[in-house]
């Protein structure tokens, strides 16, 4: 699977300077409320949901995931997921 990411979306992920007013102060910066609610925090990632591990998290301005967690990309969403259980710990960003 190719990593076709719009470069224009990267500053919004890194610093929040290109966010719409109010979105840069949210728990998931630059993620609209409807988009952030798409993934239920505390629920397992659905088994049939196609995803892949995001190993180049530093390119998106994300901190290193804590031990026992990893970033995964599902469609245009980046989620923080517990490795052992597959539980969604947070919707981190949306890639445009």
C-alpha atoms as a printed R data frame, in Angstrom:
   type eleno elety resid chain resno       x      y      z
1  ATOM     1    CA   UNK     A     1   0.000  0.000  0.000
2  ATOM     2    CA   UNK     A     2   1.472  3.348 -0.994
3  ATOM     3    CA   UNK     A     3   1.843  6.178  1.495
4  ATOM     4    CA   UNK     A     4   0.265  8.959 -0.534
5  ATOM     5    CA   UNK     A     5  -0.075 11.725  2.032
6  ATOM     6    CA   UNK     A     6  -0.850 15.317  1.233
7  ATOM     7    CA   UNK     A     7   2.097 17.366  2.452
8  ATOM     8    CA   UNK     A     8  -0.197 20.315  3.054
9  ATOM     9    CA   UNK     A     9  -1.773 18.418  5.973
10 ATOM    10    CA   UNK     A    10   1.484 17.997  7.861
11 ATOM    11    CA   UNK     A    11   1.736 21.470  9.441
12 ATOM    12    CA   UNK     A    12  -1.770 21.086 10.812
13 ATOM    13    CA   UNK     A    13  -0.738 17.877 12.529
14 ATOM    14    CA   UNK     A    14   2.533 19.232 13.840
15 ATOM    15    CA   UNK     A    15   1.671 22.609 15.248
16 ATOM    16    CA   UNK     A    16  -2.032 23.244 14.908
17 ATOM    17    CA   UNK     A    17  -1.411 26.567 13.158
18 ATOM    18    CA   UNK     A    18  -3.478 25.678 10.076
19 ATOM    19    CA   UNK     A    19  -6.510 24.474 12.043
20 ATOM    20    CA   UNK     A    20  -9.900 26.091 11.878
21 ATOM    21    CA   UNK     A    21 -10.570 28.341 14.896
22 ATOM    22    CA   UNK     A    22 -11.205 26.256 17.994
23 ATOM    23    CA   UNK     A    23 -10.040 22.945 16.549
24 ATOM    24    CA   UNK     A    24  -6.412 23.466 17.605
25 ATOM    25    CA   UNK     A    25  -7.432 23.364 21.282
26 ATOM    26    CA   UNK     A    26  -9.267 20.020 21.078
27 ATOM    27    CA   UNK     A    27  -7.956 16.743 22.536
28 ATOM    28    CA   UNK     A    28  -7.391 15.544 18.952
29 ATOM    29    CA   UNK     A    29  -6.007 18.738 17.349
30 ATOM    30    CA   UNK     A    30  -7.431 19.707 13.946
31 ATOM    31    CA   UNK     A    31  -9.998 16.897 14.040
32 ATOM    32    CA   UNK     A    32 -13.587 18.004 13.635
33 ATOM    33    CA   UNK     A    33 -15.953 16.792 16.390
34 ATOM    34    CA   UNK     A    34 -17.904 14.471 14.055
35 ATOM    35    CA   UNK     A    35 -14.717 12.915 12.752
36 ATOM    36    CA   UNK     A    36 -13.210 12.356 16.199
37 ATOM    37    CA   UNK     A    37 -16.350 10.559 17.364
38 ATOM    38    CA   UNK     A    38 -16.083  8.067 14.501
39 ATOM    39    CA   UNK     A    39 -13.840  5.913 16.702
40 ATOM    40    CA   UNK     A    40 -15.054  4.994 20.151
41 ATOM    41    CA   UNK     A    41 -12.262  5.391 22.703
42 ATOM    42    CA   UNK     A    42 -12.185  2.238 24.820
43 ATOM    43    CA   UNK     A    43 -13.775  0.079 22.115
44 ATOM    44    CA   UNK     A    44 -11.851 -2.508 20.121
45 ATOM    45    CA   UNK     A    45 -10.866 -1.764 16.565
46 ATOM    46    CA   UNK     A    46 -13.347 -3.793 14.474
47 ATOM    47    CA   UNK     A    47 -11.807 -7.042 13.214
48 ATOM    48    CA   UNK     A    48 -12.788 -6.474  9.589
49 ATOM    49    CA   UNK     A    49 -11.466 -2.923  9.545
50 ATOM    50    CA   UNK     A    50  -8.454 -2.697  7.197
51 ATOM    51    CA   UNK     A    51  -5.563 -0.898  8.925
52 ATOM    52    CA   UNK     A    52  -1.812 -0.776  8.903
53 ATOM    53    CA   UNK     A    53   0.761  0.153 11.509
54 ATOM    54    CA   UNK     A    54   2.103  3.676 11.144
55 ATOM    55    CA   UNK     A    55   5.820  3.356 11.799
56 ATOM    56    CA   UNK     A    56   6.817  6.793 10.478
57 ATOM    57    CA   UNK     A    57   4.861  8.604 13.212
58 ATOM    58    CA   UNK     A    58   7.627 11.204 13.573
59 ATOM    59    CA   UNK     A    59   6.888 12.480 10.046
60 ATOM    60    CA   UNK     A    60   3.452 13.502 11.285
61 ATOM    61    CA   UNK     A    61   4.814 15.336 14.327
62 ATOM    62    CA   UNK     A    62   3.501 12.673 16.693
63 ATOM    63    CA   UNK     A    63   5.350 11.645 19.850
64 ATOM    64    CA   UNK     A    64   6.765  8.135 20.134
65 ATOM    65    CA   UNK     A    65   3.970  5.775 21.159
66 ATOM    66    CA   UNK     A    66   4.187  4.491 24.727
67 ATOM    67    CA   UNK     A    67   5.255  0.921 25.370
68 ATOM    68    CA   UNK     A    68   2.384 -1.430 24.587
69 ATOM    69    CA   UNK     A    69   0.739  0.954 22.110
70 ATOM    70    CA   UNK     A    70   1.097  1.769 18.429
71 ATOM    71    CA   UNK     A    71  -0.266  4.158 15.876
72 ATOM    72    CA   UNK     A    72  -2.412  2.654 13.157
73 ATOM    73    CA   UNK     A    73  -3.863  4.233 10.053
74 ATOM    74    CA   UNK     A    74  -7.442  3.440  9.112
75 ATOM    75    CA   UNK     A    75  -8.500  5.218  5.933
76 ATOM    76    CA   UNK     A    76  -7.377  8.818  6.605
77 ATOM    77    CA   UNK     A    77  -7.434  8.540 10.404
78 ATOM    78    CA   UNK     A    78  -4.478  7.946 12.717
79 ATOM    79    CA   UNK     A    79  -5.436  6.113 15.903
80 ATOM    80    CA   UNK     A    80  -3.491  5.188 19.010
81 ATOM    81    CA   UNK     A    81  -4.246  1.542 19.776
82 ATOM    82    CA   UNK     A    82  -3.236 -0.877 22.548
83 ATOM    83    CA   UNK     A    83  -1.188 -3.674 20.945
84 ATOM    84    CA   UNK     A    84  -2.410 -6.600 23.066
85 ATOM    85    CA   UNK     A    85  -6.130 -5.848 23.014
86 ATOM    86    CA   UNK     A    86  -6.719 -3.698 19.928
87 ATOM    87    CA   UNK     A    87  -8.554 -1.140 22.082
88 ATOM    88    CA   UNK     A    88  -8.664  2.370 20.617
89 ATOM    89    CA   UNK     A    89  -6.977  4.745 23.045
90 ATOM    90    CA   UNK     A    90  -7.511  7.873 20.970
91 ATOM    91    CA   UNK     A    91  -8.159  9.426 17.578
92 ATOM    92    CA   UNK     A    92  -4.902 11.308 17.051
93 ATOM    93    CA   UNK     A    93  -5.161 12.949 13.628
94 ATOM    94    CA   UNK     A    94  -6.801 12.984 10.215
95 ATOM    95    CA   UNK     A    95  -4.698 13.066  7.059
96 ATOM    96    CA   UNK     A    96  -6.076 15.161  4.204
